[in-house]
Every structure is written in C-alpha cells, then in structure tokens.
C-alpha cells in the first residue's frame, strides 16, 4: 500500500512537471508569435529586402518558405557575389563560379546566413528546429520584459545548432529590444545586443544594435541583463544596416 502511494505520488509529480514544461513552451510560443506579428507578420512571407552592411550589399528574397540570400563585395581587382538558397551555395568572382573546398564553402555560406538570420529576427524563431523556453519576467532600464531561452534541434538546426540565445521581448510593445547569444565557432564566446534606431520600412521592423561583451567569460547568458543593468558590459561594435529597401511581393 505504501509502495503504491509512492508510485502514485511519483507519477503525479512527473505529470505536474510535464504540464509545467508544456506551459512554459506554450507561453514562449505565444510571446514569440506576438513579437513576429509586431515586427512584420505576414509581410515576411513574400518580400525582397536589400541593404548595405559594412562593405557589402545584401539581398534577402523570401517566398513562402523558400529563400535566397545574396551579397556583393568588391576590392581593387575583383567583384564577388555569394548566393545561398534552400538548396545550394555558390560564390562567383568576376562572374565566374568558384570551385571551393568544403571548408571554405561552409564558412562563406555560414557568414551570409548569419547576417540574414540577425536581420530577419524575430521571424526565424518559428523555424521547426527552434526549441523555446520561457524564463520569466525581467526589468531592464525600468521597462518590463519577457525572457525567452532558445536552443536548436540537431536535425535541421544547421551547422551552428549548438548555439544558445536569450531574447528580451517588451511586455507592452512586443519589441525585441535585447538579445544575448553564446556561440561555438572561433573558440567560442558570448555577446549581448541592445537594439537602437528602430524603424519600420514597408511593414517590416528593423533595428541596429550595440554589441557588448562581458568583462570576463560569461558562464550563463541568462545573466547578461543583470550585467547590463550593473554597467559591467563593454561595447565591442555596432551593427548598423544602411539604405534598407523593402519590396513586398
């Protein structure tokens, strides 16, 4: 009888734990859906976005799940053109397709994909490989935020599926004002970004970012908001998109 009681108790605890986990996922999903709707919603389905970032021109073409990302760059003697789609990656130099090693092809494609990913946020957060977890509420600069933790499934999670992100979504405006991420490439590291210069162009929201790093290796990126509030972060760079043009299809 006592053994049966403990088995029943353990079962109920497991069910309660599963229900709590489902509630956290459901809340995270609702917050992300609200944020995507605020940032552009259905406009992301079919759009062509062009902009300049650092020394390159970029073009992002979205068509109901199909995508093509492109960038152009020039130096004294060469004009380069990178093309990444659902199916392939190509680098052209002076109009001729290059025969790249697998290592170089992966590196260049990953770089182009990274720029597109950050530009389109929060839209990619509903990709099938994304795992969402609600971490709770937070206050930054006196404003109320929801805090959501993001990881990725290995299947369809891409080359950098081990990367981890945390996002801070404003509770009233639904804007994505802060994000942090931990990456594994180039010996790994972590960053915290604050959105600045927000603007909406043809129905899609964009922001630039101040990119921060910690004064020491940050073990948990969940703590970046507290470090930011304490003034403990160092500005590393600025992420600024220029000459943005959006065409809705």
C-alpha positions in Angstrom: 0.0 0.0 0.0 2.8 2.4 1.0 4.7 1.4 -2.2 1.6 2.1 -4.3 1.2 5.5 -2.6 4.8 6.5 -3.5 4.4 5.2 -7.1 1.2 7.3 -7.5 3.0 10.3 -5.9 5.9 10.0 -8.3 3.6 9.7 -11.3 1.7 12.8 -10.3 4.9 14.7 -9.8 6.0 13.6 -13.3 2.7 14.7 -14.8 2.9 18.1 -13.0 6.5 18.5 -14.3 5.4 17.8 -17.8 2.5 20.2 -17.6 4.7 22.9 -16.3 7.2 22.4 -19.1 4.3 22.5 -21.7 3.0 25.7 -20.1 6.5 27.3 -20.4 6.8 26.3 -24.0 3.2 27.5 -24.8 3.9 30.9 -23.1 7.2 31.3 -25.0 5.4 30.4 -28.3 2.7 33.0 -27.6 5.2 35.7 -26.9 7.2 35.0 -30.0 4.1 34.9 -32.1 3.1 38.4 -30.8 6.6 39.7 -31.4 6.7 38.4 -35.0 3.3 39.9 -35.7 4.5 43.3 -34.4 7.8 43.2 -36.4 6.2 42.3 -39.7 4.0 39.3 -39.5 2.7 38.1 -42.9 5.0 40.6 -44.7 7.9 38.2 -44.1 6.2 35.5 -46.2 6.9 37.2 -49.6 9.4 40.0 -49.5 12.7 41.2 -51.0 14.9 43.1 -48.6 18.1 44.9 -49.7 20.6 46.8 -47.5 24.2 47.7 -47.0 26.2 46.3 -44.1 29.8 47.2 -43.6 31.4 46.9 -47.0 28.8 44.6 -48.7 25.4 44.9 -50.3 22.9 42.3 -49.3 19.6 41.0 -50.8 17.2 38.7 -49.0 14.4 37.2 -51.0 11.7 35.3 -49.2 8.9 33.3 -50.8 6.7 31.2 -48.6 9.4 29.1 -47.1 11.9 29.4 -50.0 14.7 31.8 -49.6 17.7 33.2 -51.5 20.3 35.3 -49.7 22.9 37.2 -51.7 25.8 39.6 -51.1 28.2 41.5 -53.3 31.7 42.7 -52.4 34.5 44.4 -54.3 38.2 45.1 -53.9 40.8 46.6 -56.2 40.7 43.7 -58.7 37.7 41.5 -58.0 33.9 41.6 -57.7 32.5 38.8 -55.6 28.9 37.5 -55.4 27.7 35.0 -52.8 24.4 33.2 -53.3 22.8 30.9 -50.6 19.4 29.3 -51.1 17.4 26.4 -49.6 19.3 24.0 -52.0 22.8 25.4 -52.7 25.6 27.9 -52.1 27.7 29.5 -54.9 30.5 32.1 -54.8 31.2 33.9 -58.0 34.3 36.0 -58.6 34.1 38.4 -61.6 31.1 36.5 -62.8 32.7 33.0 -62.7 31.6 30.3 -60.2 34.4 29.3 -58.0 35.4 25.7 -57.1 35.6 25.9 -53.3 36.7 23.4 -50.7 34.0 22.1 -48.4 35.6 24.1 -45.5 35.6 27.4 -47.4 32.1 26.8 -48.8 30.7 26.1 -45.3 32.5 29.2 -43.9 31.3 31.6 -46.5 27.7 30.2 -46.5 27.6 30.4 -42.7 28.7 34.1 -42.8 26.0 35.0 -45.3 23.3 33.1 -43.4 24.3 34.7 -40.1 23.8 38.2 -41.5 20.4 37.2 -42.9 19.4 35.5 -39.7 20.0 38.5 -37.5 18.4 40.9 -40.0 15.2 38.8 -40.1 14.9 38.3 -36.3 12.4 37.6 -34.7 10.9 35.8 -37.8 13.4 32.8 -37.8 12.3 32.0 -34.2 9.4 29.9 -35.6 11.7 27.7 -37.6 10.9 24.0 -37.0 14.4 23.4 -35.4 13.9 26.0 -32.7 13.3 24.9 -29.1 11.7 27.7 -26.9 11.6 28.0 -23.1 10.1 30.8 -21.1 12.5 32.0 -18.4 10.3 34.5 -16.7 10.0 38.3 -16.4 12.8 40.8 -16.2 13.3 44.6 -15.9 15.8 46.5 -18.0 16.2 50.3 -17.8 12.9 50.4 -15.8 11.0 48.6 -18.6 9.2 45.2 -18.3 10.3 42.3 -20.4 9.6 38.6 -21.1 12.7 36.5 -21.2 12.9 33.5 -23.6 15.6 30.9 -24.0 16.3 29.5 -27.4 18.2 26.3 -28.4 18.1 24.2 -31.6 17.5 20.6 -32.6 20.5 19.0 -34.3 18.2 17.9 -37.1 17.7 20.9 -39.4 19.3 23.1 -36.8 22.1 24.0 -39.2 25.9 24.0 -38.7 25.6 26.1 -35.5 22.9 24.1 -33.8 24.8 24.2 -30.5 24.5 28.0 -30.3 22.2 29.3 -27.5 20.2 32.5 -27.4 18.2 34.5 -24.9 15.8 37.2 -26.0 14.1 40.0 -24.1 10.7 41.0 -25.5 8.9 44.1 -24.2 5.7 43.1 -22.4 3.7 46.0 -23.9 5.2 46.9 -27.2 6.2 43.3 -28.2 9.5 44.7 -29.5 12.7 42.6 -29.4 14.9 45.1 -27.6 17.7 42.9 -26.3 19.3 39.6 -27.1 22.3 37.5 -26.0 23.9 34.5 -27.6 26.6 32.0 -26.9 28.5 30.6 -30.0 30.9 27.8 -30.5 32.8 28.9 -33.6 36.3 30.6 -33.5 37.0 29.2 -30.0 33.5 30.3 -28.8 32.3 33.3 -26.8 29.2 35.3 -25.9 27.6 38.6 -26.8 24.8 40.9 -25.7 23.0 43.2 -28.0 20.8 46.3 -27.4 18.5 47.4 -30.2 18.8 51.1 -31.3 17.5 53.2 -34.1 14.2 51.2 -34.6 12.3 51.9 -37.8 9.6 50.2 -39.9 10.0 50.1 -43.7 7.1 48.9 -45.8 5.6 47.0 -42.9 8.8 45.3 -41.6 10.6 46.4 -38.4 14.4 46.8 -38.4 16.8 47.9 -35.7 20.6 48.5 -35.4 22.4 47.1 -32.4 25.1 47.9 -29.9 27.2 44.8 -29.5 28.6 44.2 -26.0 30.9 41.6 -24.4 31.4 40.8 -20.7 34.4 41.9 -18.7 35.1 38.2 -18.2 33.8 35.0 -19.8 30.0 34.9 -19.0 29.1 31.4 -18.0 25.3 31.8 -18.4 24.0 34.3 -21.0 20.8 34.3 -18.9 22.7 36.8 -16.6 23.5 39.3 -19.3 20.6 41.6 -18.4 21.9 41.9 -14.8 25.4 42.7 -16.0 24.0 45.3 -18.4 22.0 46.9 -15.6 25.2 47.0 -13.5 27.0 48.8 -16.3 29.5 45.9 -16.4 29.5 45.3 -20.1 31.9 46.7 -22.7 30.8 48.0 -26.1 32.5 45.9 -28.7 31.0 47.1 -32.0 27.9 48.5 -33.7 25.6 46.6 -36.1 24.2 49.1 -38.5 22.1 48.4 -41.6 22.1 51.2 -44.2 20.0 52.1 -47.2 17.3 49.5 -46.4 14.7 48.9 -49.2 11.8 46.5 -48.8 9.6 45.2 -51.7 6.5 43.2 -50.8 5.6 40.6 -53.4 
